[in-house]
Amino acid sequence: MEKPRHIAVIDVGKTNAKLVVVDAVTGVELATRSTPNRVIRDGPYPHYDVDVLWTFFVQSLTDFAVAPGFDAISVTAHGASAVLLGDNGLAMPVLDYEHIYPDTVREAYADLRPDFAETRSPYLAGGLNVGAQIHYQKTQFPALFAEVKTVLTYAQYWVWRLTGIVVNEVTSLGCHTDLWNPQTGAYSGLVDTLDLRRLLPPIRSAFDHIGDLLEPLQSKIGIGKTIPVYCGIHDSNASLLPHLMTRTSPFSVVSTGTWVVSFAVGGQLNKLDPERDTLANVDAYGNAVPSSRFMGGREFDLLTGGNASMPDADTLKRIIEAKRMVLPSLVKGTGPFPNREAVWLHGEAMLPGEQNAVASLYTAMMNHVSLELIGASGPTIVEGPFSRNAIYLSALRSLTKRDVIALPGSTGTSLGAALLAGATAPVHTAVGNVQPLGPAFDAYAKVWRESLT
């Protein structure tokens, strides 16, 4: 098989989905198109509108078939989702992981799930544990669940729609599902407790060529050649992959978006705390990586009302000197302080610039705690939207006392998925030299930390 020149990447995030064409030599995005990832509120429970997403992907592939063109397809998708297939497509809607279950259902699941020592997966809110989702679907909708023939990880659902072949993959099985034992590289005991083994297809490497684009899709898209489709990868692990290929341990990667997910390559699995949203992710090579998470993008938007107005130097100085800050957490049930209620100290920020300053500093301080919890060391590489936030970057540099490397030009998840299909991992360099904020912020951060004790 010839090495592809251009790779189309289906990239399904929690908030938005994208179709990106990546140059296999440079890693540059040649074309991109995005759409909101809509949640439907009717039916048995809130669920993703996968048919609308599929129409979007097919139309985007059609539009890009001639220019810039593509020779292969790869997939990346958010975690905490499983797809339940019957004989003729979906047996049940693809559940939104933010849906909250009745207490009786959660309590019953808590009695079933394996210990943290087995899965390195903490018990999370809603359906953030895929095992909790499947337990909910199975116990609350038994007639629908009786029609389930196959349980797919989310990225591999899109691979099935492209190729007709069902497989699962370890980065999606290993992201806080409760279904995977990262120490043994095998399913956890929960798989048999929930009687799922018979429903689970073969596990394939993220790098595997699973099959070719189905002929009817080739015709519909208007591409007159065989298009190989690769297995795909969990989105945060996609962001990690280029660095695993080009950097030497220890280092940390912070993948930012709706979630801020931190990976400590060379970190400490024995430091993980299941009560503080730390876990072992599983990388594309099947290795356990100490990780931590908080809903940083969502909290930033809540603090700023979605207004991206960056503060000037005087506004930032005023916020820091007044020690105007917010204590966690705005999104309860996740992150390093899952049981705390958000509280403002020294007055709430009102002007957009003030809100942005507080939100940026808050995100950096939360990120620092999350990095500490996983034993992070070496440089910190930041990707995604927060890599363009100078206040957050400088605050994180002050807090960690280690180099912070911002990669605002990185395609992150899309590039990582393209690497699976043979793209070359570019060696990124830092954009600018991130400098610490100085002593006044050190005093600000000290107040924040002491207020949490």
Steps between C-alpha positions, in 0.01 A plus 500: 500500500638840404550754773217757484569861409187643659305346788137584579434497874157465656542682833202476736532726805246538777403852391584498128583250228746565217608356170865589443735417212861476621812508285683174579847656464463832681210429737335822381121521479416550133125530548263491792129520565315481832149462637345500850466161666132527589331314785139390444284518813212275394491120490599276791784731609711790365710379209729614219355569157734257324298503178544875462873458567520222243331717236749776580799265467382352170429844354839632615680198352311561177599867494866419572527202265639708212675781685705454704422128453581217741652152479406357843259557789569492872272570796526655843217550748433600857490228762224403743275370225403154384282415203253212527430341163222261407449305180416811298693790650447661839314288752491796740585871461860604577463631853629846598752438778385808691158345565450445874349170613267441798678445832375143518666421166829659608497316831435168328786564258734602782452153649594336167798698376857379556738658747716791386807279553379278214387759245673825608164651407326723758124499551386807307181698456224403258618267229866600503569135579386304196427206728248719683336592168460140393372397844241781479392405150485132583304529826268789413415400141522119497279452193720729289820352641383149409544603134869595549739281302822705514651758737740739326735766629401837353780567248459147369128555445592746225751248363213250479286748308788554257603135454226273635759337732460494880807536724591658832820679603692545827528879532120524508466191721762640737357851558312464832254242367532253795517233228881481465791393722795713384747299706421171325392644165174304510134547580409557865268275698211738428474364144386163632297652785292684238509199261658708224779275373277339238413848366854634466675474160875438457742760633730650236792740519423866442752483213331210319349529153155361578354495150419717202225753452184317398440510124157669527664776705780533245240554231297743709808704593620491140848369564620252241758305698536270798514695828651316799339569838706479820387384841493837679574632846356677806541876452721585797729210413511632146643825639757303698619281213718752307694570818551132580654473154733800526579577867698337780341424838424667737260761367134590530242572233194711580225451244247782532144545381172431680720282721854575611672160503856474628734208428818449704734291287745357752256588780390290795209256484525442875411865570159481334204599717160366387322775696668778301443404134838342443524181303715291271438562134632247251709636215503388137770243580295348783700654786340648813561876539417690824234756410275761656200694378275790573238673288717805443349620173148470635594682823680775305186560294284506813729761658519720190156445351679394183656847460862467385603860581862482614585739783765767464801508732337747742187287537706187570714689752187631675344152523819345639568776754137498622522119523166476324457132425262209481541177693399167343290347372261640242431152358443272797582132496814534290855626538732517802232658723185311395298567815565872541260779404643800313554805722623848409758670722535878525215581265374350178659611172246692292668649192587260217873563534486438874303179452752376247791577732343313791403208275850475352667501841245254637561257213877514552469435875263209445734361234796527736320298767406240241863472386623463858258214560655291222865564585569712192856611430697642210357753253124552466368508143164673457277439198156618399322828582691575822830491310398844371420641846811692609379560858425132560838400353700744711306406813565130436871578452505683835321217679696203363843667495559302178507588133161542334488442125199638315405340171218716366568387144472131584203315359503288818240230466480514121876469458513212748234312307681569171816343641314170521465503122869575435538875540837624623514641852645851473746614765332806650684787658371736765311808389661785690665465837236467772601715796364475857262764632712606796476533881156664513347193331695269731324669794165473317548128441600448864170651615310278255669183626467591867130578453445140392629344822 
